[in-house]
């Protein structure tokens, strides 16, 4: 890779995806001693962006990944940036996750009218989410709530909360609250809309939530690969690997009502995984925690 080379970063075209990919692009440019404009964002529209059904009916979050992977394999981009929680657990032939940057807050956030918390929401309150995992755990915590299946980007979802509608838009404000990833809100500068960041003991996050995956073709040139590899954060990679192993063991997809959150202790010597598996209706759930000693 020469100083005049262009590195092409494949990304979905949503504001959140472009924000995440832009952060990775700048980091790759710095690692490769390239100017920022030598790393290009290639916007790719995925099946998940085109289709309008519920995420579960479309086959889960993996619908956001397939087209990006095709772009890697046919050479339209050099690397692709995914929300790690969207990646299927099965490896993709010819591709590798070369870097897992340091994760941000993995928790879920409640964005509710009038500053309400989950406990304070009134009986029968309408709460929106497109995630079967969130829906099941919300039903378990508050069986009296009405859980509403929703789609759309962060601003569209926030606009459905009473009092959050944007001026000059058709935002309906028909919900009392929505639940979104704290990471996405933070990356978009919308964390002020969160009225409560939810305790993982109440709402365990999706495996990989808050983390990014930088995926490349195995044929990527060594210089670019070396620059990308500098972004890898080992504690995050270890935690996300443990979380995704839960999905793999259960043969569950990334849209299943399964939560998992792993972390290393301060010394990096012990890895703990907290996990939950729920019935879709929230009627039953199983929570467990397991720890392992890390090799020296």
C-alpha positions in Angstrom: 0.0 0.0 0.0 1.5 3.3 -1.0 0.8 6.8 0.4 -1.6 7.5 -2.5 -3.6 4.3 -2.1 -7.3 4.3 -1.3 -8.7 2.0 1.2 -12.4 1.3 0.6 -14.6 0.7 3.7 -17.9 -1.0 3.0 -20.8 0.2 5.1 -24.5 0.4 5.3 -25.9 3.8 4.5 -27.7 4.6 7.7 -26.5 7.5 9.8 -25.4 5.1 12.6 -23.5 2.8 10.3 -21.8 5.7 8.6 -20.8 7.1 12.0 -19.3 3.8 13.1 -17.6 3.2 9.8 -16.2 6.7 9.8 -14.6 6.1 13.1 -12.9 2.9 11.8 -11.9 4.6 8.6 -10.1 7.4 10.4 -8.3 4.9 12.7 -7.2 2.8 9.7 -5.9 5.9 8.0 -3.9 6.9 11.1 -2.5 3.4 11.4 -1.5 3.3 7.8 -0.1 6.9 7.9 -2.6 7.9 5.2 -4.6 11.1 5.0 -8.2 10.7 6.1 -9.4 11.3 2.5 -7.4 8.2 1.4 -9.9 6.0 3.1 -13.2 6.0 1.3 -16.6 4.9 2.6 -18.5 2.7 0.1 -22.2 2.8 0.9 -23.9 -0.5 0.3 -27.7 -1.0 0.6 -28.5 -4.3 2.3 -31.6 -6.5 2.2 -32.3 -5.4 5.7 -32.5 -1.8 4.5 -34.7 -2.6 1.5 -37.3 -4.9 3.2 -40.0 -3.6 5.5 -41.1 -6.5 7.6 -40.2 -7.1 11.2 -36.6 -8.1 11.8 -37.5 -11.5 13.1 -39.7 -12.2 10.0 -36.8 -11.2 7.7 -34.5 -13.8 9.3 -32.9 -11.7 12.0 -30.1 -9.1 11.9 -28.0 -11.2 9.5 -30.0 -9.6 6.7 -27.8 -6.5 7.2 -24.6 -8.5 6.6 -24.9 -10.6 3.4 -24.6 -7.8 0.9 -21.6 -6.3 2.6 -19.9 -9.7 2.6 -20.6 -10.1 -1.1 -19.0 -6.7 -1.7 -15.9 -7.9 0.1 -15.7 -11.1 -1.9 -16.2 -9.4 -5.3 -13.7 -6.7 -4.5 -16.0 -3.6 -4.2 -14.5 -2.8 -0.8 -11.4 -3.8 1.1 -13.0 -4.1 4.6 -16.5 -3.9 6.0 -17.7 -2.6 9.3 -20.5 -4.5 11.0 -22.3 -4.1 14.3 -20.9 -7.3 15.8 -24.4 -8.3 17.2 -25.6 -8.5 13.5 -23.0 -11.1 12.4 -24.2 -14.7 12.0 -22.2 -17.1 14.2 -21.2 -19.3 11.3 -17.9 -18.2 9.7 -18.0 -16.9 6.2 -15.6 -18.8 3.8 -12.9 -16.5 2.4 -13.5 -13.8 5.1 -12.1 -13.0 8.5 -12.9 -10.6 11.3 -9.5 -9.0 11.5 -10.2 -6.4 14.2 -12.6 -6.0 17.0 -12.2 -2.4 18.3 -12.7 -1.5 21.9 -16.4 -1.8 22.7 -18.5 1.0 24.1 -21.4 0.6 26.6 -23.1 -2.8 25.8 -26.3 -2.1 27.8 -29.8 -1.3 26.5 -31.4 2.0 27.2 -35.0 3.0 27.9 -36.1 6.2 26.2 -39.4 7.1 27.7 -41.8 10.1 27.8 -41.7 12.4 30.8 -38.4 11.0 32.0 -40.0 7.7 33.2 -37.9 4.6 34.2 -39.0 1.1 33.4 -40.4 0.7 36.9 -42.3 4.0 36.6 -44.0 3.2 33.3 -47.8 3.0 33.9 -49.8 -0.2 33.6 -50.5 -0.9 29.9 -47.7 1.4 28.6 -46.7 0.9 25.0 -43.0 0.1 24.6 -41.5 -0.3 21.2 -38.6 -2.7 20.2 -37.7 -4.7 17.1 -35.8 -7.3 19.1 -37.3 -10.6 20.3 -34.6 -10.7 23.1 -35.6 -7.3 24.4 -39.4 -8.0 24.0 -39.1 -11.3 26.0 -37.1 -9.8 28.9 -39.4 -6.7 29.0 -42.4 -9.0 29.3 -40.7 -11.0 32.0 -39.9 -7.8 34.0 -43.2 -6.0 33.3 -45.9 -8.4 32.1 -48.4 -5.6 32.2 -46.7 -3.6 29.4 -47.8 -3.7 25.7 -44.7 -4.5 23.6 -44.9 -3.1 20.1 -42.8 -4.4 17.2 -41.1 -1.5 15.5 -38.6 -1.0 12.7 -36.6 2.1 11.5 -33.5 4.0 12.3 -32.7 5.5 15.7 -34.4 8.9 15.0 -37.5 7.2 13.5 -37.8 5.0 16.6 -37.3 7.9 19.0 -39.9 9.9 17.1 -42.5 7.4 18.0 -42.2 8.3 21.7 -44.7 10.8 22.9 -43.0 14.2 23.3 -39.9 13.1 21.2 -41.5 13.9 17.7 -39.2 16.0 15.6 -40.7 19.3 14.3 -41.9 19.2 10.7 -42.0 15.4 10.5 -44.7 12.8 10.6 -43.4 11.2 13.8 -46.5 9.7 15.4 -45.6 9.8 19.1 -47.7 6.8 19.6 -45.5 5.0 22.2 -44.7 5.6 25.8 -41.1 4.4 25.4 -38.7 2.6 23.1 -35.7 0.4 24.0 -32.5 1.0 22.0 -28.8 0.1 22.4 -27.0 2.7 24.5 -24.0 2.4 22.2 -26.0 3.5 19.2 -27.5 6.4 21.1 -24.0 7.5 22.3 -22.4 7.3 18.8 -25.2 9.5 17.4 -25.1 12.0 20.2 -28.6 11.0 21.3 -27.8 9.5 24.7 -29.6 12.5 26.3 -32.9 10.8 25.2 -32.2 7.8 27.5 -34.2 8.0 30.7 -32.7 4.8 32.1 -29.7 2.7 31.1 -31.0 -0.8 32.0 -29.3 -3.1 34.4 -28.1 -6.3 32.6 -29.7 -8.2 35.4 -33.0 -7.0 34.1 -32.3 -6.7 30.4 -29.2 -8.7 29.4 -27.8 -7.3 26.1 -27.4 -9.2 22.9 -24.1 -11.0 22.4 -21.7 -8.6 20.8 -23.8 -5.5 21.5 -21.7 -2.3 21.6 -18.9 -3.9 19.7 -17.9 -3.5 16.0 -16.4 -6.2 13.7 -14.0 -5.2 11.0 -14.2 -7.9 8.4 -11.9 -8.4 5.4 -11.3 -10.8 2.6 -8.4 -13.3 3.2 -6.8 -11.9 0.0 -6.4 -8.4 1.5 -3.0 -7.0 0.9 -0.6 -7.4 3.8 0.0 -3.7 4.4 -3.7 -2.8 4.7 -4.3 -6.0 6.8 -1.5 -4.9 9.2 -3.1 -1.4 9.6 -6.6 -2.9 10.3 -5.1 -5.4 12.8 -3.9 -2.5 15.0 -7.5 -1.7 15.8 -8.0 -5.0 17.6 -8.8 -4.8 21.3 -8.1 -8.2 22.9 -10.3 -7.9 26.0 -13.3 -6.9 23.7 -12.6 -9.8 21.3 -12.4 -12.3 24.2 -15.6 -11.1 25.7 -17.5 -11.1 22.4 -16.2 -14.5 21.5 -17.5 -15.9 24.7 -20.9 -14.2 24.2 -21.2 -15.5 20.6 -20.1 -19.0 21.7 -23.4 -19.0 23.7 -25.4 -18.5 20.5 -23.3 -21.2 18.8 -23.8 -23.7 21.5 -27.6 -23.1 21.6 -27.7 -23.1 17.8 -29.5 -19.8 18.2 -29.5 -16.9 15.6 -28.6 -13.3 16.4 -32.4 -12.5 16.7 -33.2 -15.3 19.2 -34.4 -14.3 22.8 -30.9 -14.9 24.2 -28.8 -12.4 26.0 -25.1 -12.7 26.9 -22.6 -10.3 28.4 -19.0 -11.2 29.2 -16.2 -9.3 30.9 -12.6 -9.8 32.1 -11.7 -8.9 35.6 -9.3 -6.0 36.2 -6.2 -8.3 36.1 -7.4 -9.9 32.9 -7.1 -13.3 34.6 -10.8 -14.3 34.8 -13.6 -14.2 32.2 -17.2 -14.2 33.4 -20.2 -14.7 31.1 -23.7 -13.8 32.3 -26.4 -15.3 30.1 -30.2 -15.5 29.8 -32.5 -17.6 27.6 -36.2 -16.6 27.5 -39.4 -17.8 26.1 -40.6 -15.4 23.5 -43.6 -14.4 25.6 -41.4 -13.8 28.6 -43.3 -16.5 30.6 -40.1 -18.3 31.5 -36.5 -17.4 31.6 -33.2 -19.1 32.7 -30.3 -17.0 33.9 -26.9 -18.3 34.7 -23.3 -17.1 35.1 -20.1 -18.9 34.5 -16.4 -17.9 35.0 -13.2 -19.4 33.6 -9.6 -18.7 34.5 -7.6 -17.3 31.6 -4.3 -18.9 30.6 -1.2 -17.0 31.8 
